[in-house]
Amino acid sequence: MSFSNENQLVSEFDILNISDKDSNPVKINHENCYDPDNYIFWCEECVPRCIIEGWTSGNDDIDNFIKDSIYNIRKSYDYPIFLEWVPFDRFEDMKQIGEGGFAKVYSATWIDGMAKYIKQDDGNWIKEEPEPIQVALKRLNGSQNMSSDLLNELKTHWKLNCLQGNSLKFYGITKDPETEEIMIIIQYANNGNLRNFLSMEIY
């Protein structure tokens, strides 16, 4: 990126009042980016740079899949929903709790918890403080090489998650750096029903 383009990018983010510094709340000043008629949470121009830059899964298709969920964010009954790429070291206390034909399931503590943004009376969006939550991690056996079929299954699963309010929430994706296998981050069922996790077949 040229120096002039960098200056232009900084200027554009200054105009939108977007902060990409993790130490400060992310504020988005764009009064028309929430349309209750179609449940759009923010417009593409208002997506905070810290959400879409500064990370990679190592796979362009996965990156684009996650970013598409951010650009096309929808409002659920109680919070906005979009996928996140989460570094593997942001999980603690991993314990295997089940195994199926194509996957292993673990319980873990997600140190940061899901990202939540709240709209203020002045029209700004503010990111809430991180809060650890318990999640289930589903390891997709043999997923080191992301096939088009597997990617399409992930996309289908995400669409169903958005449409079905009573399903286990699909929070995001991570990768085990030792095995290079993909793991999807799922809401942990308090009753520990393993069939809920293992029935979310991806293959």
Secondary structure, 3 states (H helix, E strand, C coil): CCHHHHHHHHHHHHHCCCCCCCCCCCEEECCCCCECCCCECCCHHHCCHHHHCCCCCCCHHHHHHHHHHHHCCEECCCCEECCEECCHHHEEEEEEEEECCCEEEEEEEECCCCCCEEECCCCEEEECCCCCEEEEEEEECCCCCCCHHHHHHHHHHHHHHHHCCCCCCEEEEEECCCCCCEEEEEECCCCCCHHHHHCCCCC
